[in-house]
Amino acid sequence: MSARISLPVKRSRLAVALTVVAGLALSACGGGSSGGGTASTSAAAPAVDLKAAGCPATVTIQTDWNPEGEHGHLYQMLGTDYTVDADKKSVSGPLMYKGAPTGVNVEIRSGGPAIGFATVTSQMYQDKKITLGYVSTDEAVQLSAKNPTKAVFAPLEKGPQMIMWDPATYPNVTDIKSLGQALVANKGVVRYFGGAAYMEYLKGSGILPASVIDGTYDGTPAKFVAAKGKDAQQGFASAEPYIYEKEVAAWGKPVKYQLTHDMGYPIYASAVSVRSGELAELTPCLKKLVPVLQQAEVDYFANPAATNKLILELVTKFNNGWVYSQGVADYSVATMKSIGLVSNGANSTIGDMDEARVQKIIDIDTPIYTKSNSAPKAGLKPLDISTNEFLDTSIGLK
């Protein structure tokens, strides 16, 4: 293990491998281009006036990966009048609320390869034009001392991080803990991106034996396929089960999995966050903007077709090796709802965060990051890195 535990890359180079495995090809695209149409306008005052609320003329949002279904709530805020910048891997246009303009624009930037696989937090502190960014709870804990962020909206109730295995090889495995025992007996391993805090938790809590943990995952399906079911692998429940069964021809069969959330590592993945020092300045804006984010998520899951079409268009125009098919998009939406990655949680509100869950991650990760020379802020509390104060409690999935 390296001296410093870093956060795992959210996705992988699996898409690049699929380009070869499935023979897919993306058409190249030049610089900026516009969407096909013009957003509807009205002489009447907007239902939500973000300009009057003091929001920036352009609300810039930094995501943690390429366009995908998990980000649908953001792309839902774009109407038909948008501009694609294929070089910068971003899209911008009027920020819409229920189909009406809000008086400001939104720019949605891709992460992952578009920012050299840097953390969103580091990108936010390098570029102060970024208004909001996707920061998972463990990232917020790790970087709380030097680059503090505060989550204001959690689009995912459960993180999609999972470990998957072949049910034909391991028919009696029901969860990650029993998987670990089966891997020991069969001399198999779990491959993952080395340095991930969730794996340190699984090891430290005795859920997975140290002997089966292999941090050499490179994001491609090659080793998993070559092991013929002997080995397990990290992945994302909203994508890989479909991809491996339907799009990795060399595998072509179902996998089983369990979320790391359900094994006691309940981060809020991709939580929409601000730089902590700018919270007071942004408060008037956030009071109006966060409910717009909530409503956008509700609207996306009610009718995702148009937004998924935009996501697929962006993937094609960005042309960076990321493969994202209509099948994956449809699977992602259905799975996020069916297994509770997206839900109202214990109440009727979308996007709120439970302090006890945040505290649990602080308790788990503080010794892990301290040992790896990236100690969190001393005395870190849930309210230091998350708040529900801007949420409209009446907005939730139906």
N, C-alpha and C positions, 0 to 999 in steps of 0.2 A: 504494500500500500504506500502511496505517496505521503509526504509529510503533511500535505494539506488535503482535506477532504473537500472536493468540489461538488457542486450540484450536477446531476446527470443531464446530458443533453436530452431535451424533451422527446424528440423523435429519433430518427436514425437515418443511416444511409440505406435502409431497406428499400426505399423507393428507387434508388439508383440501381440496386441489384435487380429489382423487378423489371427495370427497363430492359435488362438482358434476358431474365428468366421468361418474361411474358412477351418479349418482343415489342414492347410499347415504344412509341416515339412521340415526342412533343414538338409541336411546330414552333420555330423560332419567332421571336417578336422583337420589334425595335423599341424605340423609346416610348414616351408617353402617348396614350391614346384615349379617346373618350368613349363612354358608354353610349348605347343606342337610344337616345331619347332625351327629353327634357322633363325635369321634375315639375309637378304641378305647383302652381303658386296661387296666392290669394291676396287680395288687397286688405283683407281683414287681418287683425293682429293674430300672430301665431298662438296656438293653444298653449305652447310652452315657449317662452321667449328666453333663450339662453344668453342672447346678447345683453338683454336688460339685466340678467342675473349676474353679469360680470364675467362670463366665461370668455376665454381667449377667442379671437376671431377664427382661429383654427384649433380645434381640440385634437391634439396629436396623441395617438394611442400606440404604444409599442407592444406587440404580441411576442410570444416566445417560440413561434414556429411559423411555417408556411400556412397559407389559408387552408382551413379545414373546418369540419362541422362543429368542433368544440368552440370555435370562434364565431359561430353563426350569429350570435347576438350582436356582435360589432358590425358585421357586414349588413345586418338587417337595417341598420341606421342609414344606409345609403339608398338613395332613390335611383332613378334611371339616368340622372345627370351626374356622371362621375368621370374622373380622369385616372387612367392607369399609368403609373411610371414603372415600366418594366426594368429599368436600370436600377432604381432604388428599391424595387420590390414593395411598392406601396400603392395605395389607391385613395383618392380623396374626392370630396364632393360635399354638397349641402348636407348637414346633419338633420335627419328627418325624425319626426315623432308621429307615429300613426299616419304616415304618408304626407305630412305637412312639414315645411321647413321651420327650423327653430331660430333662425337669425345668425347662425354660425356654421362653419364648415367642420368636417371631421377628416382627419388623415389617419389611415390605419396602416401601420408599418409591419412587415414581416420580421420574424426573429430567426433564430437558428442560423442557417448558412448566410442569411442576409446581413447578420451582424457578427460574422465570424465565430458563431457558437458562444458568444459572450453571454453572461447573465443579463437579464433585462435590467436588473438594478444597476449594474455598471454602466449600461447604455443610458439609463435615465440620468445618471450623475455626470456622464460625459456630454450629453446633449440636453440642455435645459429647455429646449423647445418642446420636449416630450411632456405632455400634461399627465398622462396616466400610463401605467405599464402593468403587464401581467407578472405578479410576484407570488410564488407559492409560499406557504407558511414557513417551510423549512429554510427557504432562501432568505426570507425576512428575518428569521432568527439568526442565521449565520452572519448576515451583513449588518445587523442592527447597531453595532458599535460604531462603524465607520461610515456606512451609507444607509441610514435608516429610512424605511418606507412604512406606510400605513395603508392597509387594505380597507377599501370603502364599499366593495361589492364582490361577492363570491359567486360567479356564474355556475360553478360546479359544486354540488353538495358533497360528492365523493370524488377523490382523485381517480383517474383512469389507470394509474400504474398497477400492473399485475405481474404475476409469474404464471407462465403457461407450461403445460406438459402434454404428452401423448397419452390419451386414455386407453389406447390399445396396449401400450407397454406397461402402463401403471393403472390397471382397472380398479384397484382398491384404494387409490389415492383420492381423498376428498377435500384436502386443503393443503396449504403450504407446509404445515408442520408434518403431516403424514407423507408429503412429497419428500421432505428432507430425509426421513427415515428410509424411504424406498430408494432414494438415490444412493445412500450409503451402502445398502445391500447390493445394488446393481452397479456400483462404482461409476455413477453418473455425476453430473455437475449442474449447477444453475449458472448460466452465463448472464452477465449484466455489465453495464458501463461502470467500470471501476471507480470507487470513491463515493458512491451514492450513500447518503445518510440512512435511507430506509433499509439498505442491506446491513449496515452496521447495527441497526435496531434489531433486525431479524436474527442476526448472529448473536448479539449481546443478550437477547432475551431467551435464547435457546430454541427459537423456532426453527432455525436452520443451523446444522452443524457447520463449523468453519471448514471442514474437509470437503464440502460439496460446493463451496462458493468460488466462482471463477470470474474474475473481473476483466476478461478479455473479449467480451462481446464487442463486435465492430459494427453492428447495425445491419448486417446482411444476414440472409437466411442460410448461408452456406453451411455453417457448422451444425446448426440445428437439423438441417436436412441430412447431412452426412452422418450424424449420430443415430439416425433411424429410430428415434424415439427414446434413446437411452438418456439424453440430456434434456434439461428444462431451460427456459429462457425468459428474460424480462420482456415486457411488451405493454401495450395499451389496449384495454378491453374494448375501446371504441373503434379499433381498427384491425389489429393483428389477427384476431380469430377469423375474421372474414377474409383478410388478405391471404393468410396461409392456406385456408381451405379452397378459396376461389381463384386466387391470382398467382400463387406460387406453385407452378405446375409440378415441380419436383417433389412437393409435399402433397397437396391436393386432398387433404382430409381434415376432419375437425380436430381441434385442440380443446382441452379443458383449462380452466384458469381460476385463480382467486385474486381478488384485489388486495393490495397491501393495506388499504384502508380497513378491510375486514379482519386483518391480523393485528390491528392495534396501532396503525400509523396513520391517523386521520387528518392529514394536511388538507387545507383548502388550496387546491391546485389552480394556478393561473388567476389568482385573486386580483381584481382591478385595484391598483394602488397608486398613491401619490408619494412624492418625496415628503418626509415628515415635516421638514422645516417650512413647507409651503402650504400646509393644511389650513392654517388660519386665513391666509390670503385667498385660498380657493373655496373656502366654506360657502359663501353666497352662491357660487357656481354649482358646487356639489349638491346643494340642497335641491336644485332643479335638475341637474344632470343625472344623478344616480337613479332617480325614478324613471328617467328616460331609458337608461340602461336596463333596468328591470323590465320595463314594458317591451323593449326590443327583444329580450329573451323570451318572454311570453309569446310575442307575436311570431318569432322564428319557429318555435316548437309547435305552434298552432298550424303554421303553413310554411314549411321550409323550402318549397320547390324553387321559388324565384331566387332566394338568397343562395341556395346550393348551386344554382346555375351560374351565379356571379362568382362563387368560390371556384368552380371548375374553370371558368373563363380566366380568372386570375392565375390559377396554377399553370394553365397553358401559356399565358402571356409572360409570366415570370421565367418559365423555361430554365429552371435551375437543377433539373434532375429529380425533383419531387413529383412522384406519380400519385394522383388522387382521382379515382374513378367515380362514376355515378353510383356504382354498386357500394363502394366504401362510404360515400356520403349518405346514402340511404340507410345502410347498416348502422352508421354512427348515430344518426338521429334516433332510430328505433331502439338501439341498445342503450344509449344514454338515458332514455326514458324508462326502459324496461328493467334495468338493474339499479336505477336510482342514482346514476351519476349526476343527473339533473332532477331536482325535486324541490319541494318547499320545506323539506326536513320535517321537524316536529310541529310546525305551525302552518300557517297559510301564506307565508311570505317567501318570495324568491330572493336569494342572495344574501341572507343574513348569516352571521358567524357566531358560533357558540364559544363563549369564553373558556369553558372547561376543555374543549377540544384544542383550542390554541395553547392553553396552559400545558396540556399533555405533550404537545410537540416541543414546547420550550423545555419541559422537564427531560424529554428524551434526548433532544439534540444538543442541549447546552454542554453536557460532558463530552459528547462526541466531537463537537466543533472545538471545544477548549483543548482537548487532547491533540487535535490536529492544527493547533496554532492559529485558529480563527475564532477566538472566544467571542460569544455574543455580548451585548451590553450587560453590564453588571445589574442584577436585580430586575431583569427584563420581565415585564408583565404583559398580559394579553392586550390591554388597551394601548400599549406602546406600539403595537404593530397591526391592530385591527379596530374597526369601529362600525357600529350599525346606525350611527346617528343620522345618516343621510337617507336611509331607506324609507320608502313608503310602504308601511306594513299591510296596506290593502292590496298590493300588487303581488300576485302569485300565479302559479300554474293552476289551471282548472281541471 
